[in-house]
């Protein structure tokens, strides 16, 4: 596998990991004790930590990519098998 292909696949895992990580950060501002700022939506997060979310996304994406890469190297994932031609 070329490094550009690996980078593209990793970026796909990184984008998809957002759907696994973001639902765990759904604590609303109205749930906490912090007062709402004028104009703040009640459903907005109380404290938004993008660095923490990106780190968690990177961890999930790396684990998923390593599993995919091991399967690719060992021949468990084959384009012919995935397309139904094998």
Secondary structure, DSSP 8 states (H G I E B T S, - for coil): --HHHHHHHHHHHHHHHHHHHGGGG--BGGGSSS---TT--TTSBSS--HHHHHHHHHHHHHHHHHHHHHHHHTTSS-HHHHHT--
